[in-house]
């Protein structure tokens, strides 16, 4: 493909601006159309990004503009139907995380993309950046020795006003709580660095927010390579941080940031006796920070070349599987859940509603989604 990619954005909320900025930064892409349920919001968005044509519905947009790429920036519950419609119309799809509120829906999206001969890319921008790529390469080549232990924390703060948005905090419309909406970023980066997971034991907690879903979760995750990871995700942590620590036989790797990372956020500390090797582990001189722009750039490059998607945009189900396993384990009173268990799980492939331990003495919702 030599001509510019004709791009359309569905949903013009806050995250859509990151997509529009990435499209504008790419020399061979143009934003040609947008749509949102709130036409006024879509028109304001369009005025800020070069006046793409505003359409009232996705169906109108697809029929009128025939875009090459549709970027989906809506709440998770809408992703499956919008992706299937775009793929059926012949467009490639780039969808914000989480790709859908269930594993079954992600599987449908993957199958639809394969059937249509189109690409389905998921935006997990924490995978991007030169530091993450460098550390992943060191780990995969065994340069740091065998990874042993990991800690993954997403400690964010979201007040009551954040959850006052109608679709937030509900199993039906958001699909899950802070584990799905927030922790999935760091879980995705953890899986990007360490590979396939082997087991999960999790619990869901409601500590201080009036939501149907959890505001905190805790889990133990093991990986196929033998790594044991402790995972904590919360929306009630005033001193916010996003962090991963991986202890290997030769070093400790840490990344401490909030919503994005650069070289200054990463550190590789050698174990005693490995100080000389550490000279070979240094981050590359060229720095690129984690962001939507490098992810979309690499996806656009692949689409124009007819090449496979970059690793930063593949594996759409891996981190969602980890999230689903945490919810499934919590629903089974903290039982161990393996990939085999999850593949045939009777409920949690289709949705994540699970009992939440309310520290005020209430357990909700039950299996029917009702408080009790």
Secondary structure, DSSP 8 states (H G I E B T S, - for coil): --S-EEEEEE--SHHHHHHHHHHHHSTTEEEEEEE-SSHHHHHHHHHHTT--EEESSHHHHHHHH--SEEEE-S-GGGHHHHHHHHHHTT-EEEEESSS-SSHHHHHHHHHHHHHHT--EEEE-GGG-SHHHHHHHHHHHTTTT--EEEEEEEEEEE--HHHHTSTTTT-TTTT-SSHIIIIIHHHHHHHHHHH--EEEEEEEEEESS---SS-SEEEEEEEETTS-EEEEEEESEEEEEEEEEEEEESSEEEEEEESS---GGGEEEEE-TT-TTGGGGG---SS-----HHHHHHHHHHHHHHT----GGG--TTHHHHHHHHHHHHHHTTS--B-HHHHHT-SSTTT-----EEETTS-EE--TTS---
